[in-house]
Amino acid sequence: MDFKLELVVVPVSDIDRAKDFYEHMAGFQVNVDHRQGEDFRVVQLTPPGSACSIALIRNPQAAGSLQGLHLVVSDIDQARAELTGRGVQVSDLFHFGSDGQSPGPHPERASYGTFLSFSDPDGNGFLVQEVHPNVPGA
């Protein structure tokens, strides 16, 4: 039995602002923009190449509370260039070692070792993690 994670709800304070960020700055594809009455709207977007999408739900009390979602890329330098080129404020590259978080890429550029982070306009936080395609399970 497969249990596939296909949708993560992202609480935001302003759906139009969040949709603009994810579509135009983060480069996600808009799959659904559905309204039902004046008080209900769901916008679903998918990161390039992903089988899992996000759904933006207006929830001002919880906006910014989602942290640590991982976007996996094969080339973190290219991913960083794409995001910054679209105007996303991203962190410098970092890795984790025996002393905790350290600046710069993983010394051996090992899969699962190098990260960057960014947040949406509400403060929902994402990590981008480099995983090389030739690694088993990647």
C-alpha positions in Angstrom: 0.0 0.0 0.0 1.4 3.4 -1.0 0.8 6.4 1.1 1.7 9.3 -1.2 2.0 12.8 0.2 0.4 14.9 -2.6 -0.8 18.1 -0.9 0.4 20.4 1.9 -1.8 23.2 3.2 0.1 26.5 3.5 -1.7 29.1 5.7 -1.4 32.6 4.4 -2.9 36.0 5.3 -3.4 37.2 1.7 -4.0 34.6 -1.0 -3.4 37.0 -3.9 0.0 38.1 -2.5 0.9 34.5 -1.7 -0.2 33.3 -5.2 1.9 36.0 -6.8 5.0 35.0 -4.8 4.7 31.2 -5.4 3.8 31.6 -9.1 6.0 34.4 -10.2 8.9 34.4 -7.8 9.2 30.8 -6.7 8.2 29.4 -10.1 5.4 27.1 -9.0 2.7 26.1 -11.5 -0.9 27.2 -10.7 -3.1 24.1 -10.9 -6.3 25.4 -9.3 -7.7 28.8 -8.3 -11.2 28.1 -7.0 -13.6 30.4 -5.3 -16.8 29.5 -3.6 -18.6 32.6 -2.4 -16.8 35.5 -1.0 -15.1 33.8 2.0 -13.7 30.6 0.4 -10.8 30.3 -2.0 -8.3 27.6 -2.6 -5.2 28.1 -4.8 -3.2 25.0 -5.5 0.3 25.2 -7.0 3.1 22.7 -7.7 6.8 23.2 -7.6 8.6 22.3 -10.9 9.1 18.5 -11.2 7.3 17.8 -7.9 4.5 15.2 -7.3 3.4 17.1 -4.2 1.5 20.4 -4.4 0.7 23.1 -1.9 -2.7 24.6 -1.3 -2.9 28.2 -0.1 -5.7 28.7 2.5 -6.4 32.1 4.0 -5.8 31.7 7.7 -4.4 34.9 9.2 -4.0 33.4 12.7 -1.8 30.6 11.4 0.0 32.5 8.5 3.7 31.9 8.7 3.5 28.9 11.0 4.5 26.3 8.4 8.3 25.6 8.6 10.8 23.2 7.2 9.2 22.0 4.0 12.1 20.6 1.8 12.4 21.2 -1.9 14.9 18.8 -3.3 17.1 19.9 -6.2 20.0 18.3 -8.1 22.0 21.6 -8.4 21.6 24.0 -5.5 23.7 26.6 -7.1 21.4 26.7 -10.1 18.3 26.7 -7.9 19.7 29.6 -5.9 20.4 31.5 -9.1 16.9 30.9 -10.4 15.3 32.0 -7.1 17.4 35.1 -6.7 16.9 35.9 -10.4 13.1 36.0 -9.7 13.6 38.2 -6.7 13.3 35.7 -3.9 15.4 36.5 -0.9 17.3 33.3 -0.1 20.0 32.5 2.4 23.5 31.7 1.6 24.4 28.0 1.3 24.9 26.1 4.5 25.5 22.6 5.8 25.4 20.7 9.0 28.4 19.1 10.7 29.4 18.0 14.1 29.3 21.6 15.3 25.8 22.2 14.0 25.0 24.5 11.1 28.0 25.9 9.2 28.2 28.4 6.3 28.9 27.2 2.8 28.2 24.0 0.9 28.9 20.6 2.4 32.7 20.1 2.2 32.4 17.0 -0.1 29.2 18.3 -1.7 27.6 15.1 -0.5 24.0 14.4 -1.3 21.6 15.6 1.4 24.3 17.8 2.7 23.9 21.4 1.3 20.9 23.6 2.0 19.5 27.1 1.5 16.4 28.6 2.9 13.7 31.1 1.9 10.3 32.2 3.2 7.1 33.4 1.6 5.7 36.8 2.4 4.0 35.5 5.5 7.1 33.8 6.8 6.3 30.2 5.9 9.7 28.6 5.6 11.3 26.3 3.0 14.6 24.5 2.9 16.1 23.7 -0.5 18.3 20.6 -0.3 20.8 19.3 -2.8 20.4 15.6 -3.7 22.5 14.2 -6.6 20.4 12.1 -9.0 22.9 9.2 -8.9 22.4 8.5 -5.2 20.3 5.4 -4.4 16.8 6.4 -3.3 17.1 9.9 -4.8 
